[in-house]
C-alpha cells in the first residue's frame, strides 16, 4: 500500500510539471501569436482603403475621359482659359477678334479636357463680347482706310469659321443629350446674338 501511494504521488508530480506555470501578467503563447497577426492585417486593410480613397478622389487614375466628357476639375481648367481669352488685349479695341479668340481657345483645347459646360461658356462669352458693339452691326464702322476694312472683313470671316466649327460640336452634344435644359437655353441665346451680329449665319 505504501508503494502504491508513492507511485500515485510521483504520477501527479509529473503531470504538474508537464503543465507550464504562468507568471502573473504574462500572456499565454497562443494568445500572443493570435494578437501578433491582427496588426499586420489592419495595416494591409488600411492600405487598401487608402488606395480606394485615392482612386475616388482622382478619377483619372481609373479611367480616361472621352471626348467632350471631361470631369469637373479638368473642365474647370479649360473654363479658366476661355475666360482669360475674353479678357485679352483686344477685348476693348476689337470685339470681333476677341470673340474669335474665345472660340478658338475652346477649339484648340484637347476634346478630352472639355465638356458641354465649356462649349456653352465659350458661346455665351463670345456673343457677349460682340454685344459690346452698338447694335451688333458689323458694318457700323467709321474707318475710311481700305486696309483696316480688309482686316475687319478677315476677322469676320475667321470668326464665322470658328463659330461654324463650334456649332458642329454643339450639334453632336445635343444629339447625345449631353446638355441640360439651362445649357440649351444659354446656347440658343448665344446663337441668336451671333446671328444678330451677322445675319448671314442664319
C-alpha positions in Angstrom: 0.0 0.0 0.0 2.8 2.4 0.8 4.4 1.6 -2.6 1.0 2.4 -4.4 0.8 5.7 -2.6 4.3 6.6 -3.6 3.6 5.8 -7.3 0.4 7.9 -7.1 2.4 10.9 -5.7 5.1 10.5 -8.5 2.4 10.4 -11.2 0.7 13.6 -10.0 4.0 15.4 -9.7 4.9 14.6 -13.4 1.5 15.8 -14.6 2.0 19.1 -12.7 5.5 19.5 -14.3 4.1 19.0 -17.8 1.7 21.9 -17.4 3.6 25.2 -17.7 3.1 27.6 -14.9 2.1 31.1 -16.0 3.5 34.1 -14.1 1.1 36.8 -13.2 0.7 39.3 -16.0 2.4 37.0 -18.6 0.4 36.2 -21.8 0.0 32.7 -23.0 1.8 31.8 -26.2 -1.4 31.0 -28.1 -3.0 34.4 -27.4 0.3 36.3 -28.2 0.5 34.7 -31.6 -3.1 35.4 -32.4 -2.7 39.1 -31.4 0.5 39.5 -33.3 -1.3 38.6 -36.6 -4.0 41.2 -36.2 -1.9 44.4 -36.5 -0.5 43.2 -39.8 -3.9 42.6 -41.2 -5.1 46.0 -40.1 -2.2 47.6 -41.9 -3.0 45.8 -45.1 -6.7 46.7 -44.8 -5.8 50.4 -44.1 -3.5 50.5 -47.2 -6.3 49.0 -49.4 -8.8 51.5 -48.1 -6.5 54.5 -48.6 -5.8 53.3 -52.2 -9.6 53.1 -52.8 -10.0 56.7 -51.5 -7.2 57.9 -53.8 -8.9 56.4 -56.7 -12.2 58.1 -55.8 -10.5 61.4 -55.4 -8.6 61.1 -58.6 -10.8 59.6 -61.4 -8.0 60.0 -64.0 -6.1 57.1 -62.3 -9.0 54.8 -63.1 -10.4 55.9 -66.5 -9.6 58.5 -69.1 -12.4 60.8 -70.0 -13.8 60.6 -73.5 -14.1 63.5 -76.0 -16.2 66.4 -74.6 -16.9 64.4 -71.4 -14.2 65.8 -69.1 -14.7 65.7 -65.3 -15.2 68.8 -63.2 -11.6 69.6 -62.3 -10.3 69.2 -65.9 -13.2 71.2 -67.4 -12.6 74.0 -64.8 -9.0 74.5 -66.1 -10.4 74.8 -69.6 -13.0 77.2 -68.4 -10.4 79.5 -66.9 -8.5 79.5 -70.2 -11.7 80.5 -72.1 -12.5 83.3 -69.6 -8.9 84.7 -69.8 -9.2 84.8 -73.6 -12.3 87.0 -73.2 -10.1 89.5 -71.2 -7.4 89.5 -73.8 -5.6 92.7 -75.1 -8.1 93.2 -77.9 -11.1 93.0 -75.6 -11.9 96.7 -75.8 -10.5 97.6 -79.2 -11.6 94.7 -81.4 -14.5 92.7 -80.1 -14.7 90.6 -83.2 -11.2 89.4 -82.8 -11.7 88.8 -79.1 -14.8 86.8 -79.7 -12.9 84.7 -82.2 -10.1 84.2 -79.7 -12.6 82.8 -77.2 -14.0 80.2 -79.6 -10.5 79.3 -80.8 -9.4 78.7 -77.2 -12.2 76.1 -76.9 -11.5 74.5 -80.3 -7.7 74.3 -79.7 -8.2 72.6 -76.4 -8.0 68.7 -76.4 -11.5 67.3 -76.6 -11.0 65.1 -73.6 -10.3 68.2 -71.5 -13.7 69.8 -72.4 -17.3 69.2 -71.8 -20.7 70.7 -72.7 -20.3 73.4 -70.0 -17.1 74.7 -71.7 -18.8 74.9 -75.1 -21.8 76.8 -73.7 -19.4 79.1 -71.8 -17.4 79.9 -75.0 -20.6 80.6 -77.0 -22.1 82.9 -74.4 -18.8 84.8 -73.8 -18.1 85.3 -77.5 -21.7 86.6 -78.1 -21.4 88.9 -75.1 -18.1 90.3 -76.5 -19.8 91.1 -79.8 -22.7 92.8 -78.0 -20.3 95.5 -76.9 -20.5 96.9 -80.4 -23.6 99.1 -80.6 -26.5 97.5 -82.3 -24.3 94.4 -83.0 -24.0 95.7 -86.6 -20.7 94.6 -88.1 -20.9 97.3 -90.8 -21.1 100.1 -88.2 -17.6 101.4 -88.6 -16.2 104.9 -89.3 -13.0 103.7 -90.8 -12.1 105.1 -94.2 -8.9 103.2 -94.5 -9.3 100.3 -97.0 -6.6 98.3 -95.3 -8.4 98.4 -92.0 -11.7 97.4 -93.7 -10.0 94.4 -95.2 -8.6 93.4 -91.8 -12.0 93.8 -90.3 -13.5 91.6 -93.0 -10.8 89.0 -92.4 -11.6 89.0 -88.7 -15.3 88.5 -89.5 -14.5 85.5 -91.8 -12.3 83.9 -89.2 -15.0 84.4 -86.5 -17.6 82.8 -88.8 -15.4 79.8 -89.4 -14.7 79.3 -85.7 -18.4 79.7 -84.9 -19.5 77.1 -87.6 -17.0 74.6 -86.1 -18.3 75.3 -82.6 -21.9 74.7 -83.7 -20.9 71.4 -85.3 -19.7 70.2 -81.9 -22.8 71.6 -80.3 -25.0 69.6 -82.7 -23.1 66.4 -81.7 -23.5 67.1 -78.0 -27.2 67.9 -78.4 -27.8 64.6 -80.3 -26.1 62.7 -77.4 -28.2 64.6 -74.9 -25.1 66.0 -73.0 -26.7 69.4 -72.4 -29.0 70.3 -69.6 -32.2 72.4 -70.2 -30.4 75.5 -68.9 -27.4 75.0 -71.1 -29.7 74.5 -74.1 -31.3 77.9 -73.4 -28.0 79.6 -73.0 -26.7 78.1 -76.2 -29.8 79.2 -78.1 -29.5 82.8 -76.7 -25.8 82.9 -77.7 -26.5 81.7 -81.2 -29.3 84.4 -81.6 -26.8 87.1 -80.5 -24.3 85.8 -83.1 -27.0 85.9 -85.8 -27.9 89.4 -84.7 -24.3 90.4 -85.3 -24.0 88.5 -88.6 -27.4 87.7 -90.3 -25.6 85.7 -93.0 -25.1 82.9 -90.3 -28.8 82.2 -90.3 
